[in-house]
């Protein structure tokens, strides 16, 4: 995500390296590269030009300020502030009013509407404590209703359908009435799309909106479509006046133009981003954090938040005691891997660590990375998982055979596990002696 843009911006800042201060000459050179980087990321030229003009004005206005700050650092700070402003300034929460609150989902076919509908239902259930009902109003796409049913089951929420009814407005209205009667907190209405904007689709989504009067209308768009996504958003907004944007497929080879241009073009905030296939791969959009990631600074705050969602205080204390006694075992290791899996896409998580996005750019890291380790551990007996010290040569051969790995791979894994366990034990002892303290993350 944004890899090419990040690299080109880094190159623009390097052009200021070694200069003693910001001048009209070096600022102009850097600005030119920033504008090229934005246009290369599929940002509309008019937006890129206005963006860089603002940067130029602020850069030259600050050239005699903070003499101790290097020109490159000053330019990074200015660009960061402007990126945050361009993408909306601050995060915008979802607006759920009434009982039930009604959320209408719109967008083109293939944008990820139905998948997002399922993800949003899980988000509202798990993080907001809402009782959610999904309404299947895509009566044209053959597998749409079935897909929503599967997603609803995965999210643990009910799905309202009417077999044989081809009137989406009526289905949506009936779903709202059912939700009100049965005490649901939220109804999410999934609608039909087309491969391109057409009058029939727009009339239908307008009629549904008028028929159910939602408190929140979201427009879902594939971030990989770049400037086309922005143009589609403009067309939809002119007809249904949506409240916010959802960018999907942010884990793909996206150039970033949609994220950087939509707020400027339609005046509506980006509310959510989806960056993976798992139901958990949905995040509130934070312009400041996204700007940091674009500039290669990582996103530690989001990483900590994801970790805390899996954090169990009792489990952590139990684990801490075992680590101090050097008793961390394979059962504990499996539990921790499960927590990491639930946090989301592995490569995206690594990219949140400052400096790591660039290092892992060309490395294929997927969610199957732990499968091999799990196969090895699952091939152990309960005693071996609990007490790794009992694993001798003959046991290793059996584990290798059971997990489909070579004996050399089992030996390597055992060495790595032993090294990790020793390091964790040493760190826990240092912490106890006051030689090292673990960071206190915000709660």
PyMOL commands that set and color helices and strands:
alter all, ss='L'
color gray80, all
select helices_A, chain A and resi 3-14+24-40+45-61+71-86+113-128+144-155+168-182+199-212+223-225+227-240+257-266+287-294+300-309+313-324+330-343+346-351+356-359+371-378+382-386+388-390+393-403+407-432
alter helices_A, ss='H'
color red, helices_A
select strands_A, chain A and resi 101-107+132-137+158-160+186-191+216-222+244-248+269-274+282-284
alter strands_A, ss='S'
color yellow, strands_A
deselect
rebuild
show_as cartoon
